[in-house]
Amino acid sequence: MQGGSENFHRRPVPSSHFYQAIYAEIEEIGWEHLLRLEEDLSTICFRVRDKKERVHAVEMILPRDYPQSAPSVAADVPYACEPQWPKGSRLKDAMKQFLEHLEDLQGFWSVLEEVDRDLWVLEPRQESHAASFRQICLGDGCQILLYIDAKNPRSKPECRFLGPDWLTDDLRKSWKKNSRRWANDKPFVENLGALLGMELPGPPGAPSTDCEQDECGICYVHFLPSDGTLGTSTGTAVDYTCENPSCRKSFHVVCLRDWLRSITTTRQSFDVLFGKCPYCSEPVAVKLHDVG
């Protein structure tokens, strides 16, 4: 958005006739819905509510040849609304199609609200109508990352298990074994529990250490196993923290080192690996060998 604004600011000043025409089209939608109007009329932002009273901000970005070409519609939704624009169309027509787009997404948001209400959701931390994933705590240091199909939200989601293999192997086996038990007409959370073969933990009512955010952002446990397989790293707690103040994600050095080795953009200088944080992409650096 910021990169494109410079181009809009360089466009010719609209004529008085164009201003009058756009004001008339805003009037058709209702001035009470207007959030923001750029001085050069390049962008108009409205606020609307869907049938479940969720509030949505929608930007309509007008091309230079508007109304011959359709406005671009930008909003916090999982997939774009691309309005049909026959000759003679107006902003109210684009808004009508956006409201229909919101209606198509009601089932998707209802599923996400069910998950957020009934399960222990770790990510995303900030509410977003566009986010189609949920990272859920399963207990015992295990988590599941769900990718929910916005166009078919009650179908079986794609998933990824997070945590040590010795804890997640049984969950993967249960998911595969019970996959045919998924029924689109059943509640999403009920289906999820049936596939995993377990009662899923609900939202924490009090602070708990089971899925604390100081666990390693790669292996998702606080302490590495104490069976001697990791040499000097055996049994260690998280010992590296991203320096980005807005991230501060914790890792085991050994986990971050292995992750950086798997990324093609990682650079090595002497005995130090340089790369990017898996979460915020800010620079990180770890030694190739443990000190001592």
Kinemage of the C-alpha trace (Angstrom):
@kinemage 1
@onewidth
@group {chain A} dominant
@subgroup {mainchain}
@vectorlist {calphas} color= white
{ca met a 1} P 0.000 0.000 0.000
{ca gln a 2} L 2.742 2.454 0.913
{ca gly a 3} L 4.673 1.792 -2.293
{ca gly a 4} L 1.627 2.434 -4.453
{ca ser a 5} L 0.596 5.661 -2.688
{ca glu a 6} L 3.396 7.646 -4.348
{ca asn a 7} L 2.010 6.811 -7.776
{ca phe a 8} L -1.449 7.896 -6.702
{ca his a 9} L -0.121 11.190 -5.346
{ca arg a 10} L 1.418 11.984 -8.730
{ca arg a 11} L -1.874 11.543 -10.598
{ca pro a 12} L -3.528 14.688 -11.986
{ca val a 13} L -5.867 16.572 -9.666
{ca pro a 14} L -9.407 15.291 -10.348
{ca ser a 15} L -11.851 17.638 -12.011
{ca ser a 16} L -14.746 19.152 -10.099
{ca his a 17} L -17.087 16.965 -12.157
{ca phe a 18} L -15.208 13.831 -11.001
{ca tyr a 19} L -15.445 14.961 -7.357
{ca gln a 20} L -19.178 15.461 -7.713
{ca ala a 21} L -19.605 12.051 -9.339
{ca ile a 22} L -17.648 10.238 -6.598
{ca tyr a 23} L -19.469 12.109 -3.830
{ca ala a 24} L -22.749 11.024 -5.394
{ca glu a 25} L -21.583 7.399 -5.422
{ca ile a 26} L -20.500 7.620 -1.779
{ca glu a 27} L -23.932 9.040 -0.971
{ca glu a 28} L -25.505 5.915 -2.509
{ca ile a 29} L -23.533 3.723 -0.081
{ca gly a 30} L -24.034 6.105 2.840
{ca trp a 31} L -21.689 8.678 4.326
{ca glu a 32} L -22.127 6.997 7.710
{ca his a 33} L -20.072 4.082 6.350
{ca leu a 34} L -17.162 6.245 5.193
{ca leu a 35} L -13.946 5.782 7.184
{ca arg a 36} L -11.437 7.615 5.017
{ca leu a 37} L -11.282 9.444 1.703
{ca glu a 38} L -7.970 10.349 0.087
{ca glu a 39} L -7.805 13.952 -1.064
{ca asp a 40} L -7.151 12.901 -4.659
{ca leu a 41} L -9.957 10.295 -4.496
{ca ser a 42} L -7.502 7.479 -5.203
{ca thr a 43} L -8.709 5.453 -2.227
{ca ile a 44} L -12.034 5.324 -0.424
{ca cys a 45} L -12.361 3.303 2.780
{ca phe a 46} L -15.726 2.166 4.152
{ca arg a 47} L -16.741 0.345 7.320
{ca val a 48} L -19.480 -2.275 7.072
{ca arg a 49} L -20.934 -5.057 9.214
{ca asp a 50} L -21.738 -8.571 8.109
{ca lys a 51} L -24.801 -10.532 9.189
{ca lys a 52} L -23.087 -11.644 12.409
{ca glu a 53} L -22.222 -8.020 13.260
{ca arg a 54} L -18.525 -8.470 12.562
{ca val a 55} L -16.984 -5.145 11.559
{ca his a 56} L -15.003 -4.948 8.315
{ca ala a 57} L -12.999 -2.123 6.770
{ca val a 58} L -12.929 -2.233 2.971
{ca glu a 59} L -10.757 -0.078 0.730
{ca met a 60} L -11.808 0.711 -2.803
{ca ile a 61} L -8.819 1.855 -4.829
{ca leu a 62} L -9.854 3.706 -7.959
{ca pro a 63} L -7.832 3.249 -11.151
{ca arg a 64} L -6.929 6.288 -13.238
{ca asp a 65} L -9.634 5.484 -15.781
{ca tyr a 66} L -12.430 4.932 -13.255
{ca pro a 67} L -15.319 4.294 -13.851
{ca gln a 68} L -14.335 2.590 -17.109
{ca ser a 69} L -12.331 0.071 -15.034
{ca ala a 70} L -13.309 -1.566 -11.755
{ca pro a 71} L -11.910 -0.421 -8.418
{ca ser a 72} L -9.582 -2.773 -6.572
{ca val a 73} L -11.168 -4.039 -3.369
{ca ala a 74} L -8.866 -4.622 -0.369
{ca ala a 75} L -10.025 -5.996 2.970
{ca asp a 76} L -9.004 -8.327 5.802
{ca val a 77} L -10.409 -11.478 4.179
{ca pro a 78} L -8.765 -14.829 3.324
{ca tyr a 79} L -9.154 -14.441 -0.437
{ca ala a 80} L -9.766 -11.407 -2.598
{ca cys a 81} L -13.061 -9.999 -3.769
{ca glu a 82} L -12.783 -9.176 -7.472
{ca pro a 83} L -15.931 -7.314 -8.508
{ca gln a 84} L -17.572 -7.863 -11.859
{ca trp a 85} L -17.765 -4.505 -13.599
{ca pro a 86} L -20.153 -4.213 -16.555
{ca lys a 87} L -20.557 -0.832 -18.214
{ca gly a 88} L -22.409 1.653 -16.025
{ca ser a 89} L -21.309 0.061 -12.718
{ca arg a 90} L -20.880 2.251 -9.639
{ca leu a 91} L -19.258 1.959 -6.223
{ca lys a 92} L -22.516 0.659 -4.751
{ca asp a 93} L -22.248 -2.321 -7.124
{ca ala a 94} L -18.743 -3.123 -5.906
{ca met a 95} L -19.967 -2.787 -2.307
{ca lys a 96} L -22.908 -5.115 -2.995
{ca gln a 97} L -20.506 -7.739 -4.330
{ca phe a 98} L -18.202 -7.275 -1.325
{ca leu a 99} L -21.130 -7.860 1.049
{ca glu a 100} L -21.946 -11.032 -0.900
{ca his a 101} L -18.286 -12.007 -0.514
{ca leu a 102} L -18.640 -11.583 3.261
{ca glu a 103} L -21.751 -13.741 3.185
{ca asp a 104} L -19.795 -16.521 1.463
{ca leu a 105} L -17.267 -16.389 4.340
{ca gln a 106} L -19.753 -16.710 7.202
{ca gly a 107} L -19.217 -20.457 7.530
{ca phe a 108} L -15.444 -20.006 7.565
{ca trp a 109} L -15.527 -17.444 10.351
{ca ser a 110} L -18.021 -19.533 12.331
{ca val a 111} L -15.598 -22.476 12.290
{ca leu a 112} L -12.723 -20.269 13.440
{ca glu a 113} L -14.856 -18.831 16.241
{ca glu a 114} L -15.706 -22.376 17.345
{ca val a 115} L -12.000 -23.257 17.443
{ca asp a 116} L -11.086 -20.056 19.286
{ca arg a 117} L -13.865 -20.608 21.826
{ca asp a 118} L -13.298 -24.291 22.575
{ca leu a 119} L -9.555 -24.932 22.111
{ca trp a 120} L -6.229 -23.629 23.372
{ca val a 121} L -5.176 -21.397 20.472
{ca leu a 122} L -1.583 -20.137 20.486
{ca glu a 123} L -1.454 -18.425 17.086
{ca pro a 124} L -2.430 -16.069 15.597
{ca arg a 125} L -2.117 -13.818 18.609
{ca gln a 126} L -3.837 -10.862 16.947
{ca glu a 127} L -7.370 -11.205 15.628
{ca ser a 128} L -7.519 -11.328 11.855
{ca his a 129} L -10.442 -12.096 9.582
{ca ala a 130} L -7.948 -13.144 6.901
{ca ala a 131} L -5.963 -15.746 8.871
{ca ser a 132} L -6.957 -19.273 7.826
{ca phe a 133} L -4.607 -21.110 10.203
{ca arg a 134} L -4.711 -21.953 13.883
{ca gln a 135} L -1.828 -23.232 16.019
{ca ile a 136} L -3.334 -25.242 18.868
{ca cys a 137} L -1.822 -26.624 22.046
{ca leu a 138} L -2.460 -30.351 22.500
{ca gly a 139} L -0.602 -30.655 25.811
{ca asp a 140} L 2.584 -32.506 26.739
{ca gly a 141} L 4.669 -30.169 24.589
{ca cys a 142} L 2.760 -30.979 21.385
{ca gln a 143} L 0.916 -28.626 19.079
{ca ile a 144} L -0.976 -28.874 15.811
{ca leu a 145} L -0.971 -26.283 13.054
{ca leu a 146} L -4.251 -26.349 11.122
{ca tyr a 147} L -4.833 -24.841 7.676
{ca ile a 148} L -8.574 -24.386 7.192
{ca asp a 149} L -10.007 -24.125 3.674
{ca ala a 150} L -11.844 -20.783 3.568
{ca lys a 151} L -14.024 -21.991 0.691
{ca asn a 152} L -14.888 -25.318 2.342
{ca pro a 153} L -14.269 -24.714 6.057
{ca arg a 154} L -15.980 -27.826 7.412
{ca ser a 155} L -13.814 -30.148 5.338
{ca lys a 156} L -10.847 -31.920 6.905
{ca pro a 157} L -8.050 -29.354 7.263
{ca glu a 158} L -4.449 -29.775 6.296
{ca cys a 159} L -2.278 -30.056 9.367
{ca arg a 160} L 1.253 -30.159 10.655
{ca phe a 161} L 2.278 -31.518 14.044
{ca leu a 162} L 4.790 -29.523 16.033
{ca gly a 163} L 6.975 -30.954 18.742
{ca pro a 164} L 9.455 -33.757 19.244
{ca asp a 165} L 8.889 -36.818 17.073
{ca trp a 166} L 8.787 -39.110 20.072
{ca leu a 167} L 5.677 -37.226 21.236
{ca thr a 168} L 3.955 -36.500 17.928
{ca asp a 169} L 4.365 -39.874 16.174
{ca asp a 170} L 1.278 -41.323 17.871
{ca leu a 171} L -0.739 -38.243 16.946
{ca arg a 172} L 0.275 -38.572 13.290
{ca lys a 173} L -0.698 -42.249 13.328
{ca ser a 174} L -4.086 -41.468 14.890
{ca trp a 175} L -4.752 -38.709 12.329
{ca lys a 176} L -4.009 -41.062 9.436
{ca lys a 177} L -5.885 -44.014 10.932
{ca asn a 178} L -9.029 -42.029 11.768
{ca ser a 179} L -9.084 -39.723 8.732
{ca arg a 180} L -12.214 -41.367 7.299
{ca arg a 181} L -14.120 -40.504 10.463
{ca trp a 182} L -14.197 -36.838 9.492
{ca ala a 183} L -17.787 -35.807 8.723
{ca asn a 184} L -18.483 -32.361 7.302
{ca asp a 185} L -21.892 -32.215 9.010
{ca lys a 186} L -20.368 -32.557 12.496
{ca pro a 187} L -18.877 -29.733 14.577
{ca phe a 188} L -15.305 -28.979 13.593
{ca val a 189} L -13.859 -29.438 17.095
{ca glu a 190} L -15.674 -32.766 17.526
{ca asn a 191} L -14.172 -33.998 14.245
{ca leu a 192} L -10.725 -32.859 15.332
{ca gly a 193} L -10.899 -34.778 18.594
{ca ala a 194} L -12.124 -37.902 16.775
{ca leu a 195} L -9.170 -37.875 14.375
{ca leu a 196} L -6.628 -37.304 17.113
{ca gly a 197} L -8.246 -39.865 19.407
{ca met a 198} L -8.115 -37.556 22.401
{ca glu a 199} L -10.018 -34.971 24.363
{ca leu a 200} L -8.604 -31.645 23.307
{ca pro a 201} L -7.581 -29.156 26.000
{ca gly a 202} L -9.705 -26.059 26.221
{ca pro a 203} L -8.511 -22.493 26.665
{ca pro a 204} L -6.364 -22.097 29.787
{ca gly a 205} L -8.300 -20.668 32.702
{ca ala a 206} L -5.097 -19.780 34.531
{ca pro a 207} L -1.401 -19.428 33.627
{ca ser a 208} L 0.122 -22.788 32.751
{ca thr a 209} L 3.570 -24.002 31.771
{ca asp a 210} L 2.305 -26.672 29.382
{ca cys a 211} L 2.418 -24.506 26.273
{ca glu a 212} L 4.316 -21.480 27.488
{ca gln a 213} L 5.729 -19.176 24.844
{ca asp a 214} L 9.282 -19.575 26.216
{ca glu a 215} L 9.433 -23.003 24.643
{ca cys a 216} L 11.749 -23.439 21.689
{ca gly a 217} L 10.175 -22.052 18.545
{ca ile a 218} L 11.457 -25.038 16.535
{ca cys a 219} L 11.084 -28.173 18.690
{ca tyr a 220} L 8.347 -26.726 20.942
{ca val a 221} L 9.679 -27.984 24.264
{ca his a 222} L 11.504 -26.049 26.953
{ca phe a 223} L 14.069 -28.730 27.837
{ca leu a 224} L 15.885 -30.956 25.371
{ca pro a 225} L 15.754 -34.719 26.100
{ca ser a 226} L 18.098 -35.991 28.807
{ca asp a 227} L 18.926 -39.333 27.181
{ca gly a 228} L 22.459 -38.314 26.179
{ca thr a 229} L 21.814 -38.322 22.414
{ca leu a 230} L 22.534 -34.604 22.037
{ca gly a 231} L 25.950 -34.524 23.678
{ca thr a 232} L 26.622 -31.301 25.567
{ca ser a 233} L 23.156 -30.018 24.674
{ca thr a 234} L 21.421 -32.869 26.516
{ca gly a 235} L 18.742 -31.609 28.869
{ca thr a 236} L 19.397 -27.909 28.219
{ca ala a 237} L 16.707 -25.264 28.350
{ca val a 238} L 16.105 -22.716 25.610
{ca asp a 239} L 19.315 -20.671 25.376
{ca tyr a 240} L 18.856 -18.253 22.449
{ca thr a 241} L 16.353 -15.411 22.092
{ca cys a 242} L 15.663 -13.388 18.958
{ca glu a 243} L 16.802 -9.814 19.579
{ca asn a 244} L 13.879 -8.253 17.715
{ca pro a 245} L 11.815 -6.611 20.527
{ca ser a 246} L 8.543 -7.413 18.748
{ca cys a 247} L 9.474 -11.098 18.389
{ca arg a 248} L 11.670 -12.290 21.289
{ca lys a 249} L 11.095 -15.909 20.251
{ca ser a 250} L 13.174 -18.436 22.177
{ca phe a 251} L 15.155 -21.357 20.739
{ca his a 252} L 17.635 -24.027 21.634
{ca val a 253} L 20.911 -23.134 19.928
{ca val a 254} L 21.195 -26.684 18.616
{ca cys a 255} L 17.686 -26.471 17.072
{ca leu a 256} L 18.317 -23.067 15.495
{ca arg a 257} L 21.657 -24.278 14.149
{ca asp a 258} L 20.053 -27.316 12.491
{ca trp a 259} L 17.277 -25.154 11.071
{ca leu a 260} L 19.724 -22.626 9.613
{ca arg a 261} L 21.697 -25.453 8.005
{ca ser a 262} L 18.538 -26.521 6.166
{ca ile a 263} L 17.938 -23.052 4.642
{ca thr a 264} L 19.704 -22.229 1.376
{ca thr a 265} L 19.981 -18.503 2.174
{ca thr a 266} L 22.053 -19.123 5.325
{ca arg a 267} L 25.623 -17.774 5.145
{ca gln a 268} L 28.658 -19.076 6.989
{ca ser a 269} L 31.625 -17.006 8.099
{ca phe a 270} L 34.351 -18.920 9.920
{ca asp a 271} L 32.465 -20.939 12.568
{ca val a 272} L 29.302 -18.776 12.654
{ca leu a 273} L 26.037 -19.293 10.738
{ca phe a 274} L 24.130 -16.159 9.736
{ca gly a 275} L 20.484 -16.305 8.741
{ca lys a 276} L 17.002 -15.073 9.574
{ca cys a 277} L 14.684 -15.768 12.496
{ca pro a 278} L 12.054 -18.355 11.457
{ca tyr a 279} L 9.337 -16.121 12.921
{ca cys a 280} L 10.190 -12.487 12.160
{ca ser a 281} L 13.009 -12.813 9.550
{ca glu a 282} L 15.325 -10.527 11.517
{ca pro a 283} L 19.038 -11.510 11.461
{ca val a 284} L 20.211 -14.301 13.781
{ca ala a 285} L 23.637 -15.852 14.231
{ca val a 286} L 24.818 -19.010 16.007
{ca lys a 287} L 28.153 -20.754 16.349
{ca leu a 288} L 28.661 -24.015 14.487
{ca his a 289} L 30.076 -25.703 17.573
{ca asp a 290} L 29.123 -25.474 21.216
{ca val a 291} L 31.527 -23.544 23.393
{ca gly a 292} L 33.453 -25.903 25.620
